Amino acid sequence: MNGFLNFLGRPKRDGLWIALALLCVYEILRQPLLYGDAYHMVPEAYGNKWEHGQHLLYLPLVQVLRSSVGEWFSLSTFEVMSHLSCLTTALGVWFAHKGFRALGISRVRAALGTALSGAAPGVLFFATLVEIHAPFFATAALAFWAMACLGKRPGFGRALVLGLTTGLSALMHLSGGLMPLPFLLGAWAAGRTGIRDTQEGGDRFDRLPTFVPSLIGASLGHAFVIGLPFLLRELGVDRIALTFNSAETYIRQYAEAPSQHLWSDLTETFLNEWALAFAPLAVAFLCGLESRATRRLTVVTLLSTIPYFIATFAMLRGHPEHGAYFFAFPFLLAWLTVASLPRIASALLLLVALGLGLRDVQDYGDPQRHQAPADQVEALYPDRDCAFLIGGLIDTELWAVDRPDDKALYLPLYIFAGEAAFAGLLPNLDAILTEWFDEGRTVLLSPELIELSQPGRLGLGGSDVLRNVLLPYLRATYDIVDLPSDGYAGWEIRRKP
């Protein structure tokens, strides 16, 4: 393998070649599908929205790219977001290689660790879909690079940089708020062990005069970045005055929800978010317990996962997120794996990871789930401009992927305030529908939105608002045509004569 790497050129270019190779894999596997938060972030992006209450940096990043790269290359908003997932994951792979080289491990092990990080099934999965977790992976990899630099030579300045990068991760995704724990402890363990193949001089973390300034620096950097949006809001910078306002409601909704199946939820959290998302690294890294050189870092990594498991279980309750909340860990797992196993074993594990990731991508969904209803709409209204009232994942895919030139109103952005509050917004809805009618558009209410109106389909009273307020109001105010049940079984909404 050394001969192949020498053929590629200088060692510092290895990360670029690996990132480009994996970028090709991500782009080939890229899916015209959404996942998780994307089904409401896509409508927000189309609506030129910059603010999001929980994950603060994603929409501003999308809007900047949409108004620049998207316009230059005539890409739809969905296409911008889809390529963004591929590109930011590849950027994270490049950052990861910088981190592995900074740790002082050999060229071959650094290359294997980098490839294993970018080929983990959960990482590969989100690289191919529109979701927030791909850019989050990039910020986590940047923090890993900062961790490696701190572990090599501890000090206040490098710790401050680590805190700034973990703070950046927290603004990209809320789980980044926990990231200082594994990376600060990882730097401490790295500074006290002989994991490196090359040793460099510098202070060690086992000295209080070194550890305390590093702890303070990382804490200050992390707190500063997280506090910056609130400071901007106080200064009146409205465009980027982002807040965590809705995060409290979101966390309380899940943390206070009773678990009806405690053991199965715990089991699914472990399997979905750890064992399967990072297979085979999730097991292989335990080989680090056998060697004195890697035992300390292995124990630190295990202990660092505890608060992540608690938070993930409280938030997800078995809902699969393919390891996204644990994106601080693939680098640590890959580091321990390549440091503990022969290089040929690490290379074989890379092939296993790629195979498992490919299976996850193929098993996720069929593009026909939105292409079929899009064809049904086209059959009903050939060559007509349409506008949609939508509410679900497939609705959003149909609009964003298949009919991006049509207009849509994503109602879940407005229904969770309660029945009375939504009723007060109905004049605004009338104004939007009037505008669509005046443009000559065919206005459709999606079958998925009708399905979501059934009791219990949406939390926080969303189904009640649809069933008790929206649908009766539309039937009373407009002419409703029920579309064929064997096709796009929604409503056509028409003006009353």
C-alpha positions in Angstrom: 0.0 0.0 0.0 3.0 2.3 0.6 3.9 2.0 -3.0 0.4 3.1 -4.1 0.5 6.1 -1.8 3.9 7.1 -3.0 2.5 7.0 -6.6 -0.1 9.5 -5.5 2.5 12.0 -4.4 3.3 13.7 -1.1 1.6 12.4 2.1 -0.3 15.7 2.7 -2.1 15.1 -0.6 -3.5 11.7 0.5 -6.5 13.2 2.3 -7.4 15.1 -0.9 -7.3 12.0 -3.0 -9.3 10.0 -0.5 -11.9 12.8 -0.2 -12.2 13.0 -4.0 -12.6 9.2 -4.3 -15.3 9.1 -1.7 -17.0 12.2 -3.2 -17.3 10.1 -6.4 -18.9 7.3 -4.4 -21.3 9.7 -2.7 -22.3 11.3 -5.9 -22.9 8.0 -7.7 -25.1 6.8 -4.8 -26.8 10.2 -4.3 -30.6 9.7 -3.9 -33.5 12.0 -4.9 -34.9 11.5 -1.4 -35.2 13.4 1.9 -34.7 12.2 5.4 -35.7 13.5 8.8 -35.6 17.3 9.3 -35.1 17.8 5.6 -38.9 17.5 4.8 -39.5 20.8 6.5 -36.1 22.4 5.9 -36.5 22.1 2.1 -39.7 24.2 2.2 -38.0 26.7 4.5 -35.1 26.9 2.0 -37.5 27.5 -0.9 -39.1 30.2 1.2 -35.8 32.1 1.5 -35.8 31.4 5.3 -32.5 31.8 7.1 -33.6 31.0 10.7 -34.1 27.6 12.3 -34.8 27.2 16.0 -32.7 24.0 16.6 -30.0 23.6 13.9 -28.8 27.2 13.3 -26.2 27.2 10.5 -27.7 24.8 7.9 -30.2 27.1 6.3 -27.8 30.1 6.1 -25.3 27.8 4.4 -28.0 26.6 1.9 -29.2 30.1 1.2 -25.6 31.4 0.4 -25.0 28.4 -1.9 -28.4 28.7 -3.5 -28.0 32.3 -4.4 -24.5 31.8 -5.8 -23.6 28.3 -7.0 -27.3 27.4 -7.6 -27.8 30.4 -9.8 -24.5 30.0 -11.7 -25.2 26.4 -12.6 -29.1 26.6 -12.8 -29.6 24.1 -10.0 -32.9 23.8 -8.1 -32.9 24.3 -4.4 -33.2 20.5 -3.9 -30.2 19.9 -6.2 -28.1 22.4 -4.2 -29.0 20.7 -0.9 -28.3 17.3 -2.4 -24.9 18.1 -3.7 -24.2 20.0 -0.5 -24.5 16.6 1.4 -22.0 15.0 -0.8 -19.5 17.9 -0.8 -19.6 18.6 2.9 -19.1 14.9 3.8 -16.1 14.8 1.4 -14.8 18.0 3.1 -15.1 16.3 6.4 -13.0 13.4 5.1 -10.3 15.8 4.1 -10.4 17.4 7.6 -10.2 14.0 9.2 -7.0 13.2 7.3 -5.5 16.4 8.5 -6.4 15.2 12.0 -4.9 11.8 11.6 -1.6 13.2 10.2 -1.5 15.7 13.1 -1.7 12.8 15.5 1.6 11.5 14.2 0.5 8.1 13.0 2.0 6.6 9.9 1.0 7.5 6.4 -0.7 4.2 5.7 -2.6 4.1 9.0 -3.7 7.7 8.5 -5.1 6.9 5.1 -6.9 3.8 6.4 -8.3 5.8 9.3 -9.5 8.6 7.0 -11.2 6.1 4.6 -12.9 4.2 7.5 -14.3 7.5 8.9 -15.8 8.5 5.6 -17.1 5.0 4.7 -18.9 4.3 8.0 -22.4 3.2 7.1 -24.1 6.2 8.9 -21.8 8.7 7.3 -22.2 7.2 3.8 -26.0 7.1 4.3 -26.3 10.9 5.0 -23.8 11.8 2.3 -26.3 10.6 -0.2 -29.5 12.3 1.1 -30.7 15.7 1.8 -30.3 16.2 5.5 -28.5 18.4 8.0 -26.1 15.7 9.2 -23.6 15.8 6.3 -22.5 19.4 7.0 -22.5 18.4 10.7 -20.0 15.6 9.9 -17.8 18.2 8.3 -17.8 20.4 11.4 -17.2 17.4 13.6 -14.2 16.4 11.5 -12.8 20.0 11.8 -13.1 19.6 15.6 -11.3 16.3 15.4 -8.4 18.0 13.6 -8.3 20.7 16.3 -8.4 17.9 18.9 -5.4 16.2 17.3 -3.4 19.5 17.3 -4.2 20.0 21.0 -3.2 16.4 21.8 0.2 16.9 20.1 1.0 20.2 21.9 -1.5 21.2 24.6 -2.0 24.8 25.4 -4.6 27.5 25.8 -4.6 28.7 22.2 -5.1 25.3 20.7 -7.8 24.5 23.2 -9.5 27.7 22.3 -9.6 26.6 18.7 -11.0 23.2 19.7 -13.8 25.0 21.6 -14.5 27.2 18.6 -14.9 24.2 16.3 -17.1 22.3 18.8 -19.2 25.4 19.2 -19.5 25.6 15.4 -20.7 22.0 15.4 -23.3 22.8 18.1 -24.7 25.6 15.9 -24.9 23.1 13.0 -26.6 20.4 15.1 -27.7 20.5 18.7 -25.8 17.3 19.6 -22.6 19.2 19.0 -23.2 20.7 22.4 -21.7 17.5 23.9 -18.7 17.4 21.6 -16.1 19.0 23.9 -16.3 16.0 26.2 -15.0 13.3 23.8 -12.6 15.5 22.0 -11.1 17.2 25.1 -10.7 13.8 26.8 -9.5 12.3 23.5 -6.7 15.0 23.4 -5.9 14.3 27.0 -5.6 10.5 26.3 -3.6 11.0 23.1 -1.2 13.3 24.9 -0.5 10.6 27.6 -0.2 7.5 25.5 2.2 6.2 22.9 -0.3 5.7 20.1 1.7 7.7 17.7 4.2 6.1 15.4 6.3 9.3 15.6 6.7 11.2 18.9 7.0 14.9 19.1 8.0 17.1 22.0 5.7 19.3 24.0 3.9 19.6 27.3 1.8 16.7 28.5 -1.7 16.8 29.7 -0.8 15.0 33.0 0.6 18.3 34.3 -2.0 20.6 35.9 -0.4 23.8 34.5 -1.2 22.4 31.0 -4.5 20.7 31.6 -6.3 23.6 33.3 -5.6 26.2 30.6 -6.6 23.8 28.0 -9.9 23.1 29.8 -10.6 26.8 30.2 -9.7 27.6 26.6 -11.9 24.9 25.2 -14.8 25.9 27.4 -14.5 29.6 26.5 -14.3 28.9 22.8 -17.3 26.6 22.9 -19.4 29.1 25.0 -18.4 32.1 22.8 -19.6 30.5 19.5 -22.9 29.2 21.1 -23.5 32.6 22.6 -22.7 34.6 19.4 -26.2 34.3 17.9 -27.8 35.6 21.0 -25.4 38.5 21.0 -26.2 39.3 17.4 -29.9 39.3 18.2 -29.3 41.8 21.0 -27.4 44.0 18.6 -30.3 43.9 16.2 -28.7 41.9 13.4 -32.0 40.3 12.4 -30.8 38.3 9.3 -28.5 36.1 11.3 -29.9 36.6 14.8 -30.6 32.9 15.2 -31.9 31.5 18.5 -32.6 28.2 20.2 -36.2 29.3 20.9 -37.9 26.1 19.5 -35.2 23.8 20.9 -36.7 23.9 24.4 -40.1 22.8 23.1 -38.5 20.1 20.9 -36.4 18.7 23.8 -39.3 18.8 26.2 -41.6 17.1 23.8 -39.3 14.0 23.6 -37.8 14.1 27.1 -41.2 14.2 28.8 -42.9 11.6 26.5 -43.4 8.3 28.3 -41.6 5.3 26.8 -44.1 2.6 26.1 -41.5 0.1 25.2 -38.4 1.0 27.3 -36.3 -2.1 26.6 -37.0 -2.2 22.9 -36.3 1.5 22.6 -33.0 1.1 24.4 -32.1 -1.8 22.2 -33.0 0.0 19.0 -31.1 3.1 20.1 -28.0 1.1 20.6 -28.3 -0.9 17.4 -29.4 2.0 15.1 -27.2 4.8 16.5 -24.1 2.8 17.3 -23.7 -0.8 16.4 -25.1 -0.6 12.8 -24.3 3.0 12.1 -20.6 2.5 12.7 -20.1 -1.1 11.9 -17.6 -2.7 11.9 -15.7 0.1 13.8 -18.3 0.0 16.7 -16.8 -3.4 17.7 -13.3 -3.3 16.2 -12.2 -0.3 18.3 -12.5 -2.5 21.4 -9.3 -4.2 20.3 -7.7 -1.1 21.7 -8.3 -2.5 25.2 -5.6 -5.2 24.6 -2.7 -2.8 24.3 -1.4 -0.5 27.0 -0.7 2.2 24.4 -4.4 2.4 23.3 -6.2 1.3 26.5 -6.6 4.8 28.0 -8.1 6.2 24.8 -10.4 3.3 24.4 -11.8 3.7 27.9 -12.1 7.4 27.4 -14.1 6.8 24.2 -16.4 4.4 25.9 -17.0 6.7 28.8 -17.7 9.6 26.4 -20.5 7.7 24.8 -22.6 7.6 28.0 -24.0 11.1 27.8 -24.6 10.7 24.1 -26.6 7.5 24.7 -28.7 9.2 27.4 -29.4 12.2 25.2 -30.1 10.1 22.1 -32.4 7.8 23.9 -34.3 10.8 25.4 -34.7 12.5 22.1 -35.2 9.6 19.7 -36.9 6.8 21.6 -35.9 4.3 19.0 -36.5 6.5 16.0 -33.6 5.7 13.6 -31.1 8.5 12.9 -28.3 6.2 11.6 -25.8 7.4 14.1 -26.0 11.2 13.3 -26.0 12.2 17.0 -22.7 10.3 17.4 -20.8 11.9 14.5 -18.0 13.0 17.0 -17.0 9.3 17.2 -16.2 7.8 13.8 -12.8 9.5 13.9 -11.9 8.1 17.4 -13.2 4.7 16.5 -11.2 4.6 13.2 -8.1 5.9 15.1 -8.2 3.1 17.7 -9.0 0.5 15.0 -6.0 1.3 12.8 -3.8 1.7 15.8 -4.8 -1.7 17.2 -5.1 -4.0 14.1 -2.8 -5.0 11.3 -3.1 -2.8 8.2 -4.6 -5.6 6.1 -7.3 -6.2 8.7 -8.1 -2.4 8.7 -8.3 -2.6 4.9 -10.7 -5.5 5.0 -12.9 -3.6 7.6 -13.0 -0.8 5.1 -14.5 -3.1 2.5 -17.1 -4.4 5.1 -18.1 -0.8 6.0 -18.6 0.2 2.4 -20.7 -2.9 1.8 -22.9 -2.2 4.8 -23.2 1.4 3.9 -24.3 0.5 0.3 -26.9 -1.8 1.8 -28.3 1.0 4.0 -28.5 3.3 1.0 -30.3 0.8 -1.1 -32.7 -0.2 1.6 -33.8 3.3 2.6 -36.4 4.1 -0.1 -37.5 3.9 -3.7 -37.7 7.2 -5.7 -40.9 5.8 -7.1 -42.6 6.8 -3.8 -42.7 10.4 -5.1 -42.3 9.8 -8.8 -45.5 7.7 -9.1 -47.8 10.4 -7.5 -46.0 13.1 -9.6 -46.9 11.1 -12.7 -50.4 10.9 -11.5 -50.6 14.6 -11.1 -49.2 15.1 -14.6 -51.8 12.6 -16.0 -54.6 14.5 -14.4 -53.3 18.0 -15.3 -51.0 17.7 -18.3 -48.8 20.7 -18.9 -50.6 22.7 -16.2 -48.9 24.9 -13.6 -49.9 23.6 -10.1 -49.7 24.7 -6.5 -49.8 22.3 -3.6 -50.9 22.4 0.1 -48.5 19.8 1.5 -47.6 18.3 4.8 -45.3 15.2 4.6 -42.1 13.7 3.4 -43.4 12.3 0.1 -45.3 15.5 -0.6 -42.1 17.5 -0.2 -40.1 15.1 -2.4 -42.8 15.3 -5.1 -42.7 19.1 -5.2 -38.9 19.7 -4.7 -37.7 16.9 -6.9 -40.3 16.3 -9.6 -42.1 19.7 -9.9 -39.7 22.4 -8.6 -41.3 25.1 -10.8 -44.7 24.7 -9.1 -45.5 26.4 -5.8 -46.3 24.8 -2.5 -47.3 25.8 1.1 -45.9 23.4 3.7 -48.5 23.6 6.4 -46.7 21.9 9.3 -44.7 25.1 9.6 -47.8 26.7 11.0 -50.1 24.2 12.6 -48.3 23.4 15.8 -49.3 26.7 17.5 -52.8 25.3 18.2 -56.2 25.4 16.7 -57.0 29.0 17.8 -53.7 30.4 16.6 -54.0 28.6 13.2 -57.6 29.8 12.8 -56.2 33.4 13.0 -53.9 32.6 10.1 -56.7 31.5 7.7 -57.0 35.0 6.1 -53.3 34.7 5.1 -54.1 31.3 3.6 -56.9 32.8 1.6 -54.5 35.5 0.3 -52.1 32.8 -0.9 -54.8 30.7 -2.6 -56.1 33.9 -4.3 -52.7 34.6 -5.6 -52.4 31.1 -7.0 -55.8 31.3 -8.6 -54.9 34.6 -10.2 -51.8 33.1 -11.7 -53.9 30.4 -13.3 -52.6 27.5 -11.2 -54.4 24.4 -10.4 -54.5 24.2 -6.6 -54.2 20.7 -5.0 -54.3 19.5 -1.4 -52.2 16.4 -1.1 -53.4 13.0 -0.1 -50.6 12.8 2.5 -51.9 15.9 4.2 -55.3 14.3 4.4 -53.7 11.2 5.9 -51.8 13.3 8.5 -55.2 14.7 9.7 -56.1 11.3 11.2 -55.9 11.2 15.0 -52.4 10.8 16.4 -50.6 11.1 13.1 -48.9 14.4 14.1 -47.7 15.3 17.6 -48.3 18.5 19.5 -51.9 18.6 18.3 -51.0 19.0 14.6 -53.5 16.3 13.4 -56.3 18.0 15.4 -55.6 21.4 13.7 -55.8 19.8 10.3 -58.9 17.7 11.0 -60.8 20.3 13.1 -59.8 23.6 11.5 -58.1 23.4 8.0 -60.1 20.8 6.2 -63.6 22.0 7.4 -62.6 25.6 6.5 -61.5 24.6 3.0 -64.7 22.6 2.4 -66.9 25.6 3.6 -65.0 28.3 1.7 -64.0 26.7 -1.6 -65.4 24.1 -4.1 -63.6 20.8 -3.4 -63.2 18.1 -6.0 -62.2 14.7 -4.6 -59.6 13.2 -6.9 -59.7 9.5 -8.0 -58.9 7.2 -5.1 -56.7 5.0 -7.4 -54.4 7.9 -8.3 -53.4 11.2 -6.6 -56.2 10.8 -4.1 -56.2 14.4 -2.8 -58.4 17.4 -3.4 -58.6 19.9 -6.1 -59.5 23.3 -4.6 -61.4 25.7 -6.7 -62.9 29.2 -6.2 -66.6 29.2 -5.6 -68.6 30.7 -8.4 
